Amino acid sequence: MTDALAEFGMVENGIAVLSALAFAAYLAMLGQPVSWMRTAAKTLAVGLLSVLALMAGGPKLLALALALSALGDAFLAQEGDAAFLGGLGSFLAAHIVYAVLFISSGPGFSEAAIPGLLAVAVFALGMGVLMVRKAGPLAGPVAAYVLAIAVMGLGGVTLGGLVLLGVVAFMASDAILGSEKFLMAETSPGKRLTRPAVWVLYFAGQMLITLGLLA
């Protein structure tokens, strides 16, 4: 990761620092009520990574996936099913863009990638079965989302390195978020741990994917 940052100029490193500061600000505000400051911090954390991708001359699809993710963050910073569906749709689109980017820029599927591909498939299938069974009227969108995650994960396996580490963190974040949404009671004390875990893993995943593709 440090090697990737070393390749950036002063402006790019400044944007990366601002992104990290926005991440830290939202982490500090996790337990607070919805507010414009909280929403802005969450949106800027990954939104600035999209700007970084453009400034560093990275793939346009990377910038697009990050921008769609930031839009999803803006939705998920709010409360209610409408905001959740908006976030779900934004991240569904982001996962599809990531999948296209990974598969089109990677070396393709090989025998060496089979263990990783199987691991992603088993993880996605298990997550899908658990979430869809509990999602009720949201079962259709959730199933489509899990499928998109799986395809993104398969694409990440073909690239390996920082990108694959980022994809694993991203998928873990999604799994915890889905468990929080559909498997845990609203008043569960476990949410004090899952909420920061979701955010830390998610941001780490996006940062690793970004640096892996820009390195």
N, C-alpha and C positions, 0 to 999 in steps of 0.2 A: 504493500500500500504506500509506504514512504517513497519507494522508487517512482511510483506513478505521480505522486505529488511533487517530487523533485523536478519532473519534466515540465511542470506548469510555470507560466510566467507570474508576475506579481499580481496582475488582475485576476487570473484564474485562481490563484491561491487565496486571494482575498474573498472571492465568491465562496470558495469551499469553507473558509472560516466563518463567514456569515451564515452559511447553511448549518454548520455545526452549532453556532450560537442559537439559531432559531430552534433547532432540535432540543437543545438544553432548556430553552425558555419554555417550550411546550411541555417537556418532561416535568418541569417545576410546577406547571399549572394544571397537571392532569386531574387533580382532585377538586379543582375550582369549577363553578358553574360556567355554562356557555357564555362566551363574550367575544367581542370582535378581536380583542388582543389575542385570546386563546386560539381563535380560528386563524388569525393572521400568522401566528407563530407556526402552527401546524402546516399551513399551506406553503409558507415560505421555505421551510426546511428542505422539501424535495423540489419545490418550484425553482429554487436557486440552483439545484443540481441540473435542472433542464437548461438554465442559462449557462451554467458551466460547460455543459456538453456542446452548446452552440459556440461559445467563446473559444473552446479548445479545438474546434474543428472536428468534433466527433460525428458519428452517424446521425443523420436527421431523425431516423426512427428511434434512436435512443432519447433524443430531446423530446420527441412526441410522447414516448412511453412515460417519461418523467413528468411531462406536463399533464398528461391524463391522470397520473397518480396524484399529482398535487390537487387537481380538481376533485378527485375522490376524497382526498384528505379534507378539503373544504366542506364537502358534504358530511363526512363522518364526524367532523367537529361539532355538528349539530345533533339534535336528538330527534327520535321518532322514526317510524318505518319509512316515510317518504325520503328522509335524509339517508337512511340506510340503503334504500333502493338506488338512489342517486350515486352513492359511493360504490355500490356493487356494480352498477353499469359502467362507471368510469374505470374501475379497476379491471373489469372484464375486458374492456377495450385496451387498457394498458397491457394486460397479459397477452392478448392476441398480438399486439405490436411487438412486444418482447419476443414472443415465439417466432414470429416472422424474421426478426432481426437475428436471433441466435441461430436459427436453422440456416438462414441464407448466408451468414458470415462464418459459420463454423466449418470444420472439415467433414461433416456428415457423420452418420452413424457407422460404427465399426464394432467388431467383436469385443474389443477392449472396453467398449462403453456399455456392454450388456448388463453387468452387475448394477451399474448406476441407473440404467433405464428401468430395470426390474424394481429397484428400490423406489424410484419415483412412482412407478405404476401402482405398486402395493400401497404406498403412502396415500396417493390420491384416491384409490379405490376405498381404502378404509375410512378416510376423511369424508368422502362423498356419501358412503352408506350411512355414517353416523349423522351427518348434517342434514341430508335430504329427508331422513326419517323424522327429524324433529322440526323441520322448517315449515311445515304446514303449507299455507298458501304461497310461501316463498320457495317451495321445493323446486320449481322449474328454473327460476333464476339462479338459485344456489347450485343446482346440478350443472348448469352451463358454466358457472364461475369455476367450479372445481375442475371441469374438463379443460378450461382455458389454463388453469394453474398447472395441470398435468402436462399439457403440451409445452408450456413455457419451461417447466422443469426438464422435460426431455431435451429441449433445445439447449438448456444450460449444461446438461451432461456432455454434449458434443464439444463445448468450448473449454470446460474445465477451469482450473485456476481460480482467480478472484471472482470471476463471473459465476462459477458453480457454487462457491461459498456464499455469494450473495443470494443466489436463487434458493439455496437451502435455508438461509436465514429468513428470506421472504416467505417461503412456504411454511416454515415453523410459525411465523407471525400470523399468517392466515389461519393456520390450524388452531392456534390459541384464541384468536378473535372469534372464529366460528364456535368454539367450545363455550366461550364467554356468552355469545349471543344466544345459542340454542340449547346448550347442555347445562348451564349453570343458573341457579336461581338468581333473581334480580338482587336479592339482599345477601348473596353469598360473600362471606369475608374473603374468599379466595380472589375476588376481583381486585383487591388491593395489590395483589401480586401480578395478576394477568395483564392489567392495563399498562403498567410500565414495561412489562416483558414484551407485549405486542409492539409498543412504540420503539423500544430499543432494537429489537430484532428487525423490524420493518425498515427503520432508517439505516441500520448497519447493512442490510441487504441491498438497499438502493445505492448506498455509497460504494459498496464493493462492486456491484454490477457496473456502476458508472466508471470507477477507476479501472476496472478490468478491461473495459471496452476502449477507454481512452489511452491506456498505457501503450 
